[in-house]
Amino acid sequence: MSLRQECLWERLTPQRPSAEALRGELKVDVCVVGAGITGLSAALHLLEQGKTVCVLEAHETGHGGSGRNVGLVNAGMWIAPDEVERKLGAAVGGKLLATMGAAPALVFALIDKYGIDCQARREGTLHMAHNARGQADLQSRCEQWQRRGAPVELLTGAACQQATGTRRIAAALLDRRAGTLNPMAYTSGLARAVIGLGGRLFHHSPVTSLERQGQGWCVITQGGAVSAEQVVLASNAYTEGEWSELRRNFFPGFYYQVASAPLQGEPAAGILPGGQGAWDTRQVLSSIRRDAEGRLLLGSLGNGAAKPLWFLRAWADRIQQHYFPQLGRVQWQSTWTGCIAFTPDHLMRLFEPAPGLLAVTGYNGRGVTTGSVVGKAFADYLCQGGAQALPMPVQPMRKVSVAGLRSGLYEAGFSLYHAGQCLRVVI
Ligand SMILES: Cc1cc2nc3c(=O)[nH]c(=O)nc-3n(C[C@H](O)[C@H](O)[C@H](O)COP(=O)(O)OP(=O)(O)OC[C@H]3O[C@@H](n4cnc5c(N)ncnc54)[C@H](O)[C@@H]3O)c2cc1C
């Protein structure tokens, strides 16, 4: 079977929830826009607290980043803990770090509570140093997390080789809080839990406008309208429609993955044998993980949907040969791409543009845990009030300047880097 454009997670999750489009009028306590991890976590936690809820999705559950990502259940954020506190201050930064450090536990608790079959593994993640500078960065991250009591450990020498399955990595930061899953199955499981608690889910119902209606809101779709006291906008990087100011608060970037056929035999068994998901310290990083059937999944920043399949195959061959030459020639089967909401400071943004209206964006490629946390926090905030329910304060909406130019420059930089990798100029 040759390489084709197809999201592996969709193929591995045949039992995805089905739902009708909204027709006519509906009244609920809270209307959630977007059936990704954020929206569904919000809906689930609102339902648990007795609210009536509907979720409006423009396409189908998991259409956005939630159904397409690498499936790393990360602890913390991209930027190192000290930098988070430097940017946000000790109190706000410290609270955010504590919340995000505990975020994988929330994801795994939801999986257990609702019996979500998503091939979850709880053995941690490995951040892999590709050179001496990367190793120094990981050493520093390790110390910063250990100072905060996190169960992280820098693996070196034989322990590192054994855990990663490659001789090309000198050190790897093992974060035992984290793990991996099939993100489409997790998202679908959240949707089923929402339906199970009496939530209404509507597919193919893009929101086309949002209007104030007394103290509440009227959320209008192509085929119907929802009256709600409160609204959660959870459309994030996939926000559709000119009506939403949210899309001006991030700049979009892309991430692609390439998955092999299931790999068998001894050489394959030695790659990430502990089941951790991994990524390297390159500025244009490569992610590496196995799935439950032994496939090798490689990924990197950039729009794979705009690249020819031969280029993606050549890139995947190059990364695999660099890290895992013991595999010989690997057959690549699926490739897919998703969109990420980036912010210039690499931090997410929470908004409350009007009473009873909450929105979020800018997970910067870390949404499995962040979306689960923010969804729960939004629910707690709407049900109980009090800013302490939120992982960080809301802020005014602020347009990201020259967003188109930023996206274009990033994409050009990623493409050049990958071409350099294929030509062995960089690796
Ligand atoms: C390829 C890739 C790899 C990634 N890897 C990881 C990873 O390994 N770990 C990690 O933690 N994070 C990762 N991320 C980030 C993570 O996937 C996202 O941050 C997260 O899924 C965002 O979830 P969400 O629910 O906020 O938004 P989304 O999942 O994007 O959901 C938004 C939904 O809103 C819907 N929508 C948009 N506009 C409207 C409208 N007008 N009306 C109704 N519905 C609308 C969309 O159709 C979409 O379904 C990755 C992202 C990508 C793209």
PDBQT file of the ligand as one rigid body, heavy atoms in Angstrom, charges set to zero:
ROOT
HETATM    1  C1  LIG A 501      -1.093  17.971  13.584  1.00  0.00    +0.000 C 
HETATM    2  C2  LIG A 501      -1.202  18.456  14.982  1.00  0.00    +0.000 A 
HETATM    3  C3  LIG A 501      -0.476  17.824  15.983  1.00  0.00    +0.000 A 
HETATM    4  C4  LIG A 501      -0.649  18.214  17.311  1.00  0.00    +0.000 A 
HETATM    5  N1  LIG A 501      -0.089  17.448  18.285  1.00  0.00    +0.000 NA
HETATM    6  C5  LIG A 501      -0.441  17.654  19.580  1.00  0.00    +0.000 A 
HETATM    7  C6  LIG A 501      -0.053  16.757  20.580  1.00  0.00    +0.000 A 
HETATM    8  O1  LIG A 501       0.598  15.753  20.330  1.00  0.00    +0.000 OA
HETATM    9  N2  LIG A 501      -0.419  17.017  21.847  1.00  0.00    +0.000 N 
HETATM   10  C7  LIG A 501      -1.172  18.097  22.165  1.00  0.00    +0.000 A 
HETATM   11  O2  LIG A 501      -1.467  18.305  23.340  1.00  0.00    +0.000 OA
HETATM   12  N3  LIG A 501      -1.624  18.944  21.219  1.00  0.00    +0.000 NA
HETATM   13  C8  LIG A 501      -1.290  18.734  19.941  1.00  0.00    +0.000 A 
HETATM   14  N4  LIG A 501      -1.768  19.556  18.973  1.00  0.00    +0.000 N 
HETATM   15  C9  LIG A 501      -2.675  20.651  19.344  1.00  0.00    +0.000 C 
HETATM   16  C10 LIG A 501      -4.065  20.148  19.648  1.00  0.00    +0.000 C 
HETATM   17  O3  LIG A 501      -4.479  19.220  18.697  1.00  0.00    +0.000 OA
HETATM   18  C11 LIG A 501      -5.052  21.342  19.660  1.00  0.00    +0.000 C 
HETATM   19  O4  LIG A 501      -4.527  22.377  20.444  1.00  0.00    +0.000 OA
HETATM   20  C12 LIG A 501      -6.383  20.918  20.245  1.00  0.00    +0.000 C 
HETATM   21  O5  LIG A 501      -6.894  19.804  19.593  1.00  0.00    +0.000 OA
HETATM   22  C13 LIG A 501      -7.371  22.071  20.143  1.00  0.00    +0.000 C 
HETATM   23  O6  LIG A 501      -8.601  21.582  20.584  1.00  0.00    +0.000 OA
HETATM   24  P1  LIG A 501      -9.876  22.522  20.530  1.00  0.00    +0.000 P 
HETATM   25  O7  LIG A 501     -11.016  21.717  20.976  1.00  0.00    +0.000 OA
HETATM   26  O8  LIG A 501      -9.584  23.782  21.258  1.00  0.00    +0.000 OA
HETATM   27  O9  LIG A 501     -10.016  22.926  19.005  1.00  0.00    +0.000 OA
HETATM   28  P2  LIG A 501     -10.308  21.996  17.735  1.00  0.00    +0.000 P 
HETATM   29  O10 LIG A 501     -10.037  20.574  18.010  1.00  0.00    +0.000 OA
HETATM   30  O11 LIG A 501      -9.594  22.617  16.585  1.00  0.00    +0.000 OA
HETATM   31  O12 LIG A 501     -11.866  22.111  17.554  1.00  0.00    +0.000 OA
HETATM   32  C14 LIG A 501     -12.496  23.266  17.087  1.00  0.00    +0.000 C 
HETATM   33  C15 LIG A 501     -13.778  22.843  16.406  1.00  0.00    +0.000 C 
HETATM   34  O13 LIG A 501     -14.569  24.001  16.161  1.00  0.00    +0.000 OA
HETATM   35  C16 LIG A 501     -15.259  23.802  14.945  1.00  0.00    +0.000 C 
HETATM   36  N5  LIG A 501     -15.675  25.102  14.421  1.00  0.00    +0.000 N 
HETATM   37  C17 LIG A 501     -14.926  26.093  13.905  1.00  0.00    +0.000 A 
HETATM   38  N6  LIG A 501     -15.686  27.159  13.535  1.00  0.00    +0.000 NA
HETATM   39  C18 LIG A 501     -16.956  26.812  13.827  1.00  0.00    +0.000 A 
HETATM   40  C19 LIG A 501     -18.215  27.473  13.660  1.00  0.00    +0.000 A 
HETATM   41  N7  LIG A 501     -18.293  28.673  13.106  1.00  0.00    +0.000 N 
HETATM   42  N8  LIG A 501     -19.328  26.815  14.061  1.00  0.00    +0.000 NA
HETATM   43  C20 LIG A 501     -19.269  25.572  14.627  1.00  0.00    +0.000 A 
HETATM   44  N9  LIG A 501     -18.105  24.914  14.789  1.00  0.00    +0.000 NA
HETATM   45  C21 LIG A 501     -16.965  25.516  14.408  1.00  0.00    +0.000 A 
HETATM   46  C22 LIG A 501     -14.212  23.108  14.065  1.00  0.00    +0.000 C 
HETATM   47  O14 LIG A 501     -14.814  22.447  12.967  1.00  0.00    +0.000 OA
HETATM   48  C23 LIG A 501     -13.537  22.188  15.055  1.00  0.00    +0.000 C 
HETATM   49  O15 LIG A 501     -14.087  20.887  15.059  1.00  0.00    +0.000 OA
HETATM   50  C24 LIG A 501      -1.540  19.270  17.631  1.00  0.00    +0.000 A 
HETATM   51  C25 LIG A 501      -2.230  19.940  16.624  1.00  0.00    +0.000 A 
HETATM   52  C26 LIG A 501      -2.069  19.538  15.313  1.00  0.00    +0.000 A 
HETATM   53  C27 LIG A 501      -2.863  20.235  14.252  1.00  0.00    +0.000 C 
ENDROOT
TORSDOF 0
